[in-house]
Amino acid sequence: MLKEFKEFAMKGNVLDMAVGIIIGAAFGKIITSLVSDVIMPPTTTIPVPSQNSHQIGPTGSAIPPTVKPTMMMETATQEAGRPV
């Protein structure tokens, strides 16, 4: 049985596929390392405008990302003395 397996494994297709898988895995690791260690560090220093800069809260301050518009309406109606 072992002899038959060796004959099967040494056929060109299986051996080529195994080499291709190994090269593909190594190439994937190289690309992952390149992106995480070379490309991403400089891109983190690029300033990006705030996504919430156009939203202004009731006091004139920018709305923090954790505050939802419904929460602001509930707060405003409570401050006005109306039940929510």
Phi and psi in degrees as a GROMACS rama.xvg file:
@    title "Ramachandran Plot"
@    xaxis  label "Phi"
@    yaxis  label "Psi"
@TYPE xy
-63.4792  -36.7158  LEU-2
-64.1139  -41.5412  LYS-3
-65.3209  -39.4706  GLU-4
-64.5851  -42.3178  PHE-5
-61.2403  -41.021  LYS-6
-63.2027  -41.7815  GLU-7
-66.1027  -43.9575  PHE-8
-69.3022  -29.5376  ALA-9
-85.1877  -1.60863  MET-10
-65.6743  151.743  LYS-11
-58.689  -40.076  GLY-12
-64.8107  -45.2086  ASN-13
-68.3145  -43.2881  VAL-14
-65.2005  -42.8343  LEU-15
-62.6766  -40.3606  ASP-16
-64.7494  -41.8935  MET-17
-63.2247  -43.3335  ALA-18
-64.0388  -41.4765  VAL-19
-61.8756  -40.0509  GLY-20
-65.0404  -43.1143  ILE-21
-64.718  -44.7942  ILE-22
-64.9664  -40.1134  ILE-23
-63.1426  -41.6286  GLY-24
-64.9064  -42.1762  ALA-25
-65.3867  -40.7712  ALA-26
-63.9122  -38.9446  PHE-27
-61.8464  -41.6801  GLY-28
-66.0415  -38.7417  LYS-29
-64.2479  -44.736  ILE-30
-66.3547  -41.8245  ILE-31
-60.1664  -44.2997  THR-32
-65.5848  -41.0634  SER-33
-60.6451  -46.8395  LEU-34
-67.1858  -46.8985  VAL-35
-74.4062  -30.2219  SER-36
-101.472  -24.6137  ASP-37
-112.026  -46.2045  VAL-38
-84.2792  -43.1649  ILE-39
-70.6044  -40.1473  MET-40
-56.2397  -45.454  PRO-41
-67.1016  -31.6544  PRO-42
-71.6228  -20.1353  THR-43
-74.0092  -15.6313  THR-44
-88.4943  -7.02253  THR-45
-76.33  123.915  ILE-46
-71.268  138.868  PRO-47
-121.658  132.782  VAL-48
-65.0008  148.296  PRO-49
-66.1989  141.735  SER-50
-76.2174  -19.8516  GLN-51
-103.243  14.0511  ASN-52
-68.1995  -21.874  SER-53
-88.9947  -8.42086  HIS-54
-98.2079  125.417  GLN-55
-116.705  132.626  ILE-56
-81.7  179.593  GLY-57
-64.081  -25.7593  PRO-58
-95.0154  2.87569  THR-59
92.5781  -3.88782  GLY-60
-91.8465  158.336  SER-61
-66.8744  145.354  ALA-62
-77.7578  125.603  ILE-63
-65.535  153.534  PRO-64
-63.8494  -19.1477  PRO-65
-83.6768  -11.9185  THR-66
-90.7024  128.298  VAL-67
-98.6446  153.816  LYS-68
-57.1067  -33.8226  PRO-69
-66.4684  -33.8561  THR-70
-66.2957  -38.2434  MET-71
-65.1966  -40.2209  MET-72
-66.3773  -40.4663  MET-73
-62.97  -42.4192  GLU-74
-64.0241  -42.013  THR-75
-65.9237  -40.8601  ALA-76
-71.049  -32.0065  THR-77
-68.3377  -39.7874  GLN-78
-67.7829  -28.0217  GLU-79
-81.0176  -5.94443  ALA-80
88.305  12.8884  GLY-81
-97.747  143.833  ARG-82
-71.5924  150.504  PRO-83
